[in-house]
Amino acid sequence: MSARGAVVVGGSRGVGLAVAELLASQGFGVVVNGRDPDAVASAVGGIGGRTVGYAGSPADPVVADALIERCMDEFGHIDALINCAGTAEPAGSSILNVSSAQFRDLLDAHLGTVFETCRAAAPRMVAAGGGAIVNTSSFAFLGDYGGTGYPAGKGAVNGLTLAIAAELRAYGVRANVVCPGARTRLSTGSDYEAHIADLNRRGLLDEISMQGALDAAPPEYVAPTYAYLVSGLARDVTGQIFIAAGGFVGRFDRQTPAIVAYRDYHDSPPWSLDELDGFIRR
């Protein structure tokens, strides 16, 4: 019961699997989660050590609660929660053709999973006096890749994580975001390559971004950033959005408003449309 306990959601494949492997090598007891029971069993067998599996979708609150309980039962505590699960936007998805059901499914896969697992883990971490949460977002939240539910879900993950970090800082619980760039099953194959090329043709991706998307490093190059953020080395790091892509590690500056015009409403009328146009477009 002495091993540090970690839950890796989406840990049976891709970035999540690389993270689970690295944490296990550093002495964590790891609960590997994924929707496919066979993939979970394969991951657990490959990692070995104090690694156990729990299959199911943590967007379901019952599964999320059971997943955290499994970590508590196996290791006595939950020190780290890492959310790496996700699903790709349907090919050709656009606000012009996405269905309401597709949009809700995408939000559920990204935001729903993060919310439910954080909801289940946070009280345990607060009670223990500390813990670390790392949620996965994407460059897609900027809108550069188009889409609908995927960028919306990832943007919401950012906002939720920053709110969790602010609220739980006083309890010793940290929360950060990683936007990874890695070659996984979601970023390989002819359909993916055609999608990236189409985004470039439409002007949504420049040449450098397109080449980076087509030549991403293996997940092993991304995993150390996650492992660092749940380690004691990062004890003062919280409420930040990081980028990890191959040999590149970056950080998004926190958004702050830039004032484009000001006047005191107490003694001034509302702006006219022409006045707004004059300083918004200058």
Residue pairs with C-beta under 8 A, 6 or more apart in sequence:
1 75
1 76
2 76
3 27
3 28
3 29
3 50
3 75
4 27
4 28
4 29
4 75
4 77
4 79
4 80
5 28
5 29
5 31
5 71
5 72
5 74
5 75
5 76
5 77
5 78
5 79
5 80
6 20
6 23
6 28
6 29
6 30
6 31
6 71
6 78
6 79
6 80
6 81
6 82
6 230
7 30
7 31
7 33
7 67
7 68
7 70
7 71
7 78
7 80
7 81
7 82
7 117
7 121
8 16
8 19
8 20
8 23
8 30
8 31
8 32
8 33
8 82
8 84
9 16
9 33
9 58
9 67
9 81
9 82
9 83
9 84
9 85
9 113
9 117
10 16
10 33
10 34
10 83
10 84
10 85
10 86
10 136
11 17
11 19
11 20
11 30
11 31
11 32
11 33
11 34
11 40
11 43
11 82
11 84
12 32
12 33
12 34
12 36
12 39
12 40
12 42
12 43
12 53
13 34
13 39
13 43
13 184
13 185
14 84
14 182
14 184
14 185
14 186
14 219
15 84
15 136
15 180
15 182
15 184
15 219
15 222
15 223
15 226
16 32
16 34
16 82
16 84
16 85
17 32
17 43
17 219
18 182
18 218
18 219
18 220
18 222
18 223
19 82
19 84
19 219
19 223
19 226
19 227
20 30
20 32
20 43
20 47
20 51
21 46
21 47
21 223
22 220
22 223
22 224
22 226
22 227
23 30
23 80
23 82
23 227
23 230
24 30
24 47
24 48
24 49
24 50
24 51
26 227
26 231
28 50
28 79
28 80
29 50
29 51
29 52
29 71
29 74
29 75
30 47
30 50
30 51
30 52
31 51
31 52
31 53
31 54
31 67
31 70
31 71
31 74
32 40
32 43
32 44
32 47
32 51
32 52
32 53
32 54
33 40
33 53
33 54
33 55
33 56
33 58
33 67
33 85
34 40
34 43
34 53
34 55
34 85
35 55
35 56
35 57
35 85
36 55
37 53
37 55
40 53
40 54
40 55
41 53
43 51
43 53
44 51
44 52
44 53
50 74
50 75
52 70
52 74
54 63
54 66
54 67
54 70
56 63
56 66
56 67
57 63
57 113
58 64
58 67
58 85
58 113
58 116
58 117
59 108
59 109
59 112
59 113
59 116
60 116
61 116
61 119
61 120
63 116
64 113
64 116
64 117
64 119
64 120
65 120
67 117
67 120
68 78
68 81
68 117
68 120
68 121
68 124
71 77
71 78
72 78
72 124
77 124
77 128
78 121
78 124
78 125
78 128
78 131
79 125
79 128
79 130
79 131
79 132
79 230
80 131
80 132
80 133
80 134
80 230
81 117
81 118
81 121
81 125
81 131
81 132
81 133
81 134
82 133
82 134
82 135
82 136
82 226
82 230
83 113
83 114
83 117
83 118
83 133
83 134
83 135
83 136
83 157
84 136
84 226
85 109
85 110
85 113
85 136
86 109
86 110
86 136
86 138
86 186
87 105
87 106
87 109
87 110
87 186
88 150
88 186
89 106
89 147
89 148
89 149
89 150
90 98
90 102
91 191
91 195
93 102
93 147
93 148
93 149
93 150
94 146
94 147
94 148
95 148
98 148
98 149
102 148
102 149
103 148
103 149
103 152
104 149
105 149
106 148
106 149
106 150
106 152
106 153
107 149
107 152
107 153
107 156
109 153
110 149
110 150
110 153
110 154
110 156
110 157
111 153
111 156
111 157
111 160
114 135
114 157
114 160
114 161
115 160
118 133
118 135
118 160
118 164
118 175
121 131
121 133
122 131
122 133
122 164
122 168
122 173
124 131
125 131
125 133
125 168
125 171
125 172
125 173
126 168
126 171
126 173
129 171
129 172
130 171
130 172
130 173
131 172
131 173
131 174
132 173
132 174
132 175
132 176
132 229
132 230
132 234
133 161
133 164
133 173
133 174
133 175
133 176
134 175
134 176
134 177
134 178
134 226
134 229
134 230
135 157
135 160
135 161
135 175
135 176
135 177
135 178
136 157
136 177
136 178
136 179
136 180
137 154
137 155
137 157
137 158
137 161
137 177
137 178
137 179
137 241
138 150
138 151
138 154
138 179
138 180
139 145
139 179
139 181
139 243
140 147
140 150
140 151
140 154
141 151
141 154
141 155
141 157
141 158
141 179
142 151
143 151
144 199
144 204
144 205
144 209
145 151
145 199
145 204
145 205
146 199
146 202
146 204
154 179
157 177
158 177
158 241
161 175
161 176
161 177
161 239
161 241
162 175
162 177
162 239
162 241
164 173
164 175
165 174
165 175
165 176
165 238
165 239
166 239
168 174
168 175
169 238
169 239
174 229
174 234
174 235
174 237
174 238
175 238
175 239
176 229
176 234
176 237
176 238
176 239
176 240
176 241
176 242
177 240
177 241
177 242
178 222
178 225
178 226
178 229
178 242
178 243
178 244
179 241
179 242
179 243
179 244
179 252
180 219
180 222
180 225
180 244
180 245
181 212
181 213
181 216
181 217
181 222
181 243
181 244
181 245
181 246
181 248
182 216
182 217
182 218
182 219
182 221
182 222
182 245
182 246
183 216
183 217
183 218
183 219
184 219
186 192
187 213
187 216
193 214
196 205
196 210
196 213
196 214
197 210
199 205
199 210
200 206
200 207
200 210
205 213
212 245
216 245
216 246
217 245
217 246
217 247
221 244
221 245
221 246
221 247
222 244
222 245
224 244
225 242
225 244
225 249
226 244
228 234
229 237
229 242
240 251
240 252
240 254
241 251
241 252
242 249
242 250
242 251
242 252
243 249
243 250
243 251
243 252
260 279
260 280
261 271
261 275
261 279
